[in-house]
């Protein structure tokens, strides 16, 4: 038979004389916790509650019960925060310094762009250009150069500059050691250029458009020579033209061309070279001369003219024998020397005395008459061009050299002691 469980009550033990006295060495927080666990006047709940309270209470070392309670010290933690807040201050100073440097750099670049634009507008007005040139001022920073009234370098690029019959595709000049006379970027009165070098480009594309009129194309023939190939309309027929020109200096500041080697081709029949020299005139091509020697009626017509026979240098006896013997005719006309002499024969002289012979050869007399009216200066004038670099008011500016490459004609100039402006 089970005996009834008798509830037990907790008894509070204290060291002091009364129940309200706080034991020495205990924290006020411990007293509050004890009051919450076992309020006065409330009966104990029993063994189960004692068991739960014992398990829920954290293990406290015995020495903690003997140590007196002290308030927490926050001074060390505050000092550590003060040392950590020093890093953001340094970072802020760095950001401010970088920001100031960026603003100064932006101001310098803005002043540079403004000065370049002002210089480009002034050059456009003074040179009467259709488009503003490109101006680039070198050196950094720009403001310190401006305060010192000097510039390290200035590069100017001007497109499409008229020069008599042609247009200079691009003129580029770079000046070094510039002394400025003025009070700022908007009040520059003049400048003194110590050294200058530049380059003038006359492209073949512009020459084709302006000199060739879309019928003649120019190309490089050598370091100082150009070639023009195209066609001309003569007596209602298209005649192929070829001209060689030499490009060179004309004094210290001039550029000129001398056209030679002019040749007009009438298909593969003949070639006309204007002039009165031994190689000028109207001559059969080698292909046409070989074709004539293979046709008996045409070659006999030529050999029937005494002027032609004397021009070929063939003895009269050999000509008489060839005219009466086909084998001898083939041996005579098939010789390399005869073919060479036939290509050297000037058909212009033949046309005056024996125009019917030229008709049998297939030469148009009206075309020949128009060709003979074309003199060498007239043809050369179609491809001739010249220009001069401007003379500065002070200092020296001269052409150094002229070079021809696949792009066109390049003219290199240099100068020193140039005074610009007022």
C-alpha positions as CSV (number, residue, x, y, z in Angstrom):
1,X,0.0,0.0,0.0
2,X,1.4,3.3,-1.2
3,X,1.8,6.0,1.3
4,X,0.5,9.5,0.4
5,X,3.2,12.0,-0.7
6,X,3.6,14.8,1.6
7,X,4.6,18.1,0.0
8,X,7.6,19.7,1.3
9,X,8.4,23.4,1.5
10,X,11.6,25.2,0.8
11,X,13.2,27.0,3.6
12,X,15.3,30.0,3.2
13,X,18.5,30.2,5.0
14,X,20.2,33.5,5.6
15,X,23.3,34.5,7.4
16,X,21.8,37.7,8.8
17,X,19.3,38.1,11.6
18,X,16.3,38.8,9.4
19,X,14.8,37.4,6.2
20,X,15.1,40.6,4.2
21,X,18.8,41.0,4.6
22,X,21.0,40.5,1.4
23,X,23.8,38.1,1.9
24,X,27.2,39.7,1.6
25,X,29.0,39.2,-1.7
26,X,25.8,38.7,-3.8
27,X,24.8,40.8,-6.7
28,X,21.5,42.7,-6.7
29,X,20.6,40.8,-9.9
30,X,20.9,37.5,-7.9
31,X,18.4,38.9,-5.3
32,X,15.9,39.8,-8.0
33,X,16.3,36.4,-9.6
34,X,15.7,34.7,-6.2
35,X,12.5,36.8,-5.7
36,X,11.3,35.8,-9.1
37,X,11.8,32.1,-8.5
38,X,10.2,32.0,-5.0
39,X,8.1,35.0,-4.3
40,X,7.3,35.6,-0.6
41,X,4.1,34.1,0.6
42,X,3.8,31.6,-2.3
43,X,3.9,28.0,-1.3
44,X,6.5,25.7,-2.9
45,X,5.3,23.8,-5.9
46,X,6.9,20.6,-5.0
47,X,9.8,18.3,-6.0
48,X,9.1,18.6,-9.7
49,X,9.6,22.4,-9.6
50,X,12.7,22.0,-7.6
51,X,14.1,19.6,-10.2
52,X,13.3,22.0,-13.1
53,X,14.8,24.9,-11.3
54,X,17.9,23.0,-10.6
55,X,18.4,22.0,-14.2
56,X,17.5,25.4,-15.7
57,X,19.9,27.3,-13.5
58,X,23.3,27.7,-15.2
59,X,26.2,26.2,-13.5
60,X,28.0,28.9,-11.6
61,X,31.5,28.4,-10.3
62,X,31.7,28.5,-6.6
63,X,34.2,31.3,-6.7
64,X,31.6,33.6,-8.3
65,X,29.5,33.5,-5.2
66,X,32.4,34.8,-3.2
67,X,33.5,37.6,-5.5
68,X,31.8,41.0,-5.0
69,X,29.9,42.5,-7.9
70,X,31.5,45.4,-9.7
71,X,30.0,47.7,-12.5
72,X,31.3,47.1,-16.1
73,X,34.2,49.3,-17.4
74,X,33.5,50.7,-20.9
75,X,36.7,52.9,-21.2
76,X,38.9,50.3,-23.0
77,X,36.2,49.6,-25.6
78,X,35.7,53.3,-26.3
79,X,39.4,53.7,-26.8
80,X,39.4,50.9,-29.4
81,X,36.6,52.6,-31.3
82,X,38.5,56.0,-31.3
83,X,41.5,54.3,-32.9
84,X,39.3,52.7,-35.5
85,X,37.6,56.0,-36.4
86,X,41.0,57.4,-37.5
87,X,41.0,55.4,-40.7
88,X,37.9,57.0,-42.2
89,X,39.4,60.5,-41.5
90,X,42.5,59.7,-43.5
91,X,40.3,58.2,-46.2
92,X,38.2,61.3,-46.4
93,X,41.3,63.5,-46.7
94,X,42.5,61.3,-49.6
95,X,39.2,61.5,-51.3
96,X,39.2,65.3,-51.0
97,X,42.7,65.5,-52.4
98,X,41.8,63.3,-55.3
99,X,38.7,65.3,-56.0
100,X,40.6,68.6,-55.9
101,X,43.2,67.2,-58.3
102,X,40.5,66.0,-60.7
103,X,38.9,69.4,-60.6
104,X,42.2,71.1,-61.4
105,X,42.8,68.7,-64.2
106,X,39.3,69.3,-65.7
107,X,39.8,73.0,-65.5
108,X,43.2,72.7,-67.3
109,X,41.6,70.5,-70.0
110,X,38.7,72.9,-70.4
111,X,41.0,75.8,-70.8
112,X,43.0,73.8,-73.4
113,X,40.0,72.9,-75.4
114,X,38.8,76.5,-75.3
115,X,42.2,77.8,-76.5
116,X,42.3,75.2,-79.4
117,X,38.8,76.2,-80.5
118,X,39.7,79.9,-80.5
119,X,42.9,79.3,-82.5
120,X,41.0,77.2,-85.0
121,X,38.3,79.8,-85.6
122,X,41.0,82.6,-86.1
123,X,42.9,80.5,-88.6
124,X,39.7,79.8,-90.5
125,X,38.9,83.5,-90.8
126,X,42.4,84.6,-91.7
127,X,43.1,81.9,-94.3
128,X,39.5,82.0,-95.7
129,X,39.0,78.3,-95.2
130,X,35.8,76.4,-95.9
131,X,36.3,74.3,-92.7
132,X,37.9,75.0,-89.4
133,X,41.4,73.4,-89.0
134,X,42.3,71.0,-86.3
135,X,44.5,72.5,-83.6
136,X,46.3,70.5,-80.9
137,X,48.3,72.1,-78.2
138,X,50.9,69.8,-76.6
139,X,52.3,69.8,-73.1
140,X,50.8,69.4,-69.6
141,X,49.6,71.3,-67.7
142,X,48.3,73.9,-70.1
143,X,47.6,76.6,-67.5
144,X,51.2,76.8,-66.3
145,X,52.4,77.2,-69.9
146,X,49.8,80.0,-70.4
147,X,50.9,81.8,-67.3
148,X,54.5,81.5,-68.4
149,X,53.5,82.8,-71.9
150,X,54.9,79.8,-73.7
151,X,53.7,76.6,-75.4
152,X,55.7,73.5,-75.8
153,X,54.2,72.5,-79.2
154,X,51.2,73.2,-81.4
155,X,50.1,71.0,-84.3
156,X,47.8,72.4,-86.9
157,X,46.1,70.3,-89.6
158,X,44.3,72.1,-92.4
159,X,42.3,70.1,-95.0
160,X,41.5,71.1,-98.6
161,X,43.7,74.2,-99.2
162,X,43.3,75.7,-102.7
163,X,46.5,76.1,-104.6
164,X,46.0,77.4,-108.1
165,X,44.8,74.5,-110.3
166,X,44.9,71.9,-107.6
167,X,43.7,71.5,-104.0
168,X,46.1,70.5,-101.3
169,X,44.5,67.5,-99.6
170,X,46.1,68.2,-96.2
171,X,48.6,70.6,-94.8
172,X,50.1,69.7,-91.4
173,X,52.5,71.9,-89.4
174,X,54.0,71.4,-86.0
175,X,55.5,74.3,-84.2
176,X,57.9,74.0,-81.2
177,X,59.1,76.5,-78.7
178,X,56.3,79.1,-79.0
179,X,56.4,82.4,-77.1
180,X,53.0,84.0,-76.7
181,X,52.4,87.7,-76.8
182,X,49.0,88.3,-75.0
183,X,47.1,88.4,-71.7
184,X,45.3,85.1,-71.9
185,X,43.7,82.6,-74.2
186,X,41.2,85.2,-75.4
187,X,43.7,88.1,-75.8
188,X,46.6,86.7,-77.8
189,X,48.1,89.3,-80.0
190,X,50.8,87.2,-81.6
191,X,53.4,84.5,-81.2
192,X,57.0,83.7,-82.1
193,X,57.7,80.2,-83.4
194,X,61.3,79.1,-82.9
195,X,61.1,75.9,-85.0
196,X,58.5,74.5,-87.4
197,X,58.3,71.5,-89.7
198,X,55.3,70.5,-91.8
199,X,54.1,68.3,-94.6
200,X,51.8,69.1,-97.6
201,X,49.9,66.2,-99.2
202,X,48.5,66.4,-102.7
203,X,46.7,63.1,-103.1
204,X,46.2,61.3,-106.4
205,X,42.5,61.1,-105.8
206,X,42.3,65.0,-105.9
207,X,44.5,65.1,-108.9
208,X,42.3,62.7,-110.8
209,X,39.2,64.8,-110.0
210,X,40.7,68.2,-110.8
211,X,43.3,67.5,-113.5
212,X,42.1,64.3,-115.0
213,X,38.4,65.2,-115.1
214,X,37.5,61.6,-114.3
215,X,39.3,60.5,-117.6
216,X,42.9,60.4,-116.5
217,X,44.3,58.6,-113.4
218,X,47.6,59.5,-111.8
219,X,49.9,57.1,-110.0
220,X,53.5,56.9,-108.7
221,X,56.2,56.2,-111.2
222,X,59.2,56.8,-109.0
223,X,60.5,58.7,-106.0
224,X,60.0,62.0,-107.9
225,X,57.9,61.1,-110.9
226,X,54.2,60.5,-111.6
227,X,52.4,58.9,-114.5
228,X,49.0,59.9,-116.0
229,X,47.0,57.3,-117.8
230,X,43.6,57.8,-119.4
231,X,41.8,58.8,-122.5
232,X,41.2,62.0,-124.5
233,X,38.5,62.7,-127.0
234,X,40.1,63.6,-130.4
235,X,38.1,64.0,-133.6
236,X,35.2,62.1,-132.1
237,X,37.4,59.2,-131.1
238,X,38.8,58.1,-127.7
239,X,42.5,58.2,-127.8
240,X,44.5,56.6,-125.0
241,X,47.0,59.0,-123.5
242,X,50.0,58.4,-121.3
243,X,52.2,61.2,-119.8
244,X,55.1,61.1,-117.4
245,X,55.9,64.1,-115.2
246,X,58.7,64.9,-112.9
247,X,57.8,66.8,-109.7
248,X,60.5,68.9,-107.9
249,X,61.4,72.1,-106.1
250,X,61.1,75.4,-107.8
251,X,63.3,77.6,-105.7
252,X,63.0,77.6,-102.0
253,X,59.2,77.8,-101.7
254,X,57.9,76.5,-105.0
255,X,56.7,73.2,-106.5
256,X,56.5,72.6,-110.2
257,X,56.1,69.7,-112.7
258,X,57.7,69.1,-116.1
259,X,55.7,66.8,-118.3
260,X,57.5,64.6,-120.8
261,X,57.0,61.2,-122.4
262,X,53.6,62.2,-123.8
263,X,52.1,59.4,-125.9
264,X,48.7,59.0,-127.6
265,X,47.8,55.5,-128.7
266,X,45.3,54.9,-131.5
267,X,44.3,51.5,-130.5
268,X,47.1,49.0,-131.4
269,X,47.6,50.6,-134.8
270,X,49.8,53.6,-134.2
271,X,51.3,55.9,-131.5
272,X,51.4,59.6,-131.7
273,X,54.1,61.6,-129.9
274,X,53.8,65.4,-130.3
275,X,56.9,67.2,-131.3
276,X,59.5,67.4,-134.1
277,X,62.2,65.1,-132.8
278,X,63.2,61.8,-134.4
279,X,61.0,59.8,-132.0
280,X,58.1,62.2,-132.3
281,X,55.3,62.0,-134.8
282,X,53.0,59.1,-135.8
283,X,54.5,55.6,-135.8
284,X,53.1,52.1,-136.3
285,X,53.2,49.9,-133.3
286,X,55.2,46.7,-133.4
287,X,52.1,44.7,-133.6
288,X,50.7,46.7,-136.5
289,X,54.0,46.6,-138.3
290,X,54.2,42.9,-138.0
291,X,50.7,42.6,-139.4
292,X,51.5,44.9,-142.3
293,X,54.5,42.8,-143.3
294,X,52.3,39.7,-143.5
295,X,49.9,41.4,-146.0
296,X,51.5,41.6,-149.4
297,X,49.3,44.3,-150.8
298,X,50.0,46.7,-147.9
299,X,53.7,46.2,-147.8
300,X,54.0,46.6,-151.6
301,X,52.0,49.9,-151.3
302,X,54.6,51.1,-148.8
303,X,57.6,49.9,-150.9
304,X,56.1,51.7,-153.9
305,X,56.7,55.1,-152.2
306,X,60.4,56.2,-152.7
307,X,60.3,58.4,-149.5
308,X,59.3,55.3,-147.4
309,X,62.0,53.2,-149.1
310,X,64.7,55.9,-148.3
311,X,63.3,56.1,-144.7
312,X,63.6,52.4,-144.3
313,X,67.2,52.4,-145.6
314,X,66.6,49.6,-148.0
315,X,68.6,49.6,-151.3
316,X,66.6,50.2,-154.5
317,X,67.8,47.0,-156.0
318,X,66.6,45.0,-153.1
319,X,63.2,46.6,-153.3
320,X,62.9,46.0,-157.0
321,X,63.8,42.3,-156.5
322,X,61.3,42.0,-153.6
323,X,58.5,43.5,-155.6
324,X,59.0,40.9,-158.4
325,X,59.7,37.8,-156.2
326,X,57.4,36.7,-153.3
327,X,60.2,34.7,-151.6
328,X,62.5,37.7,-151.6
329,X,59.7,39.9,-150.4
330,X,59.1,37.6,-147.4
331,X,62.8,37.5,-146.6
332,X,63.1,41.2,-146.8
333,X,60.0,42.0,-144.7
334,X,60.6,39.2,-142.2
335,X,64.0,40.5,-141.2
336,X,64.1,42.0,-137.7
337,X,66.0,45.0,-138.9
338,X,63.2,45.8,-141.5
339,X,60.5,45.5,-138.8
340,X,62.4,47.8,-136.5
341,X,62.9,50.4,-139.2
342,X,59.2,50.2,-140.1
343,X,58.2,51.1,-136.6
344,X,60.5,54.2,-136.7
345,X,58.8,55.5,-139.9
346,X,57.0,58.8,-139.3
347,X,53.6,58.5,-140.9
348,X,52.9,62.2,-140.6
349,X,55.3,62.9,-143.5
350,X,53.7,60.1,-145.5
351,X,50.2,61.6,-145.0
352,X,51.2,64.9,-146.6
353,X,52.4,63.3,-149.9
354,X,50.6,60.0,-150.0
355,X,47.3,60.1,-148.0
356,X,45.9,57.0,-149.9
357,X,48.7,54.9,-148.4
358,X,47.6,55.7,-144.9
359,X,44.0,54.8,-145.9
360,X,45.2,51.4,-146.9
361,X,46.9,51.0,-143.6
362,X,43.7,51.9,-141.7
363,X,44.7,55.4,-140.4
364,X,41.9,58.0,-140.2
365,X,43.1,61.1,-141.8
366,X,40.8,63.4,-139.9
367,X,42.1,61.9,-136.6
368,X,45.6,62.4,-137.8
369,X,44.9,66.1,-138.7
370,X,43.5,66.7,-135.2
371,X,46.4,65.0,-133.5
372,X,48.9,67.1,-135.4
373,X,47.2,70.2,-134.1
374,X,47.8,69.0,-130.5
375,X,51.2,70.4,-129.5
376,X,53.2,69.2,-126.6
377,X,52.5,72.3,-124.5
378,X,48.8,71.9,-125.0
379,X,48.8,68.3,-123.9
380,X,51.3,68.9,-121.1
381,X,49.0,71.7,-119.8
382,X,46.4,69.1,-119.0
383,X,48.6,67.5,-116.4
384,X,50.8,70.4,-115.3
385,X,50.4,71.9,-111.8
386,X,52.5,74.1,-109.5
387,X,52.1,75.9,-106.2
388,X,54.2,77.9,-103.7
389,X,54.2,77.9,-99.9
390,X,53.3,81.4,-98.5
391,X,56.1,83.8,-97.6
392,X,56.1,84.6,-93.8
393,X,56.4,88.3,-92.7
394,X,59.5,87.4,-90.8
395,X,61.7,84.3,-90.4
396,X,62.5,81.6,-93.0
397,X,60.1,79.0,-94.5
398,X,61.4,76.8,-97.2
399,X,60.7,73.5,-99.0
400,X,63.1,70.7,-97.9
401,X,62.2,68.0,-100.4
402,X,59.5,66.4,-102.5
403,X,58.6,62.7,-102.5
404,X,56.1,60.6,-104.4
405,X,54.5,57.5,-103.0
406,X,51.3,55.5,-103.6
407,X,49.1,58.1,-101.9
408,X,50.3,61.2,-103.8
409,X,52.9,63.9,-103.7
410,X,54.4,64.8,-100.3
411,X,56.1,68.2,-99.8
412,X,58.2,68.6,-96.7
413,X,58.8,72.2,-95.4
414,X,60.7,73.7,-92.4
415,X,60.9,77.1,-90.8
416,X,62.5,79.0,-88.0
417,X,62.0,82.4,-86.3
418,X,58.4,82.8,-87.6
419,X,56.5,85.7,-86.2
420,X,52.7,85.2,-86.3
421,X,50.0,87.8,-85.6
422,X,50.8,91.4,-84.8
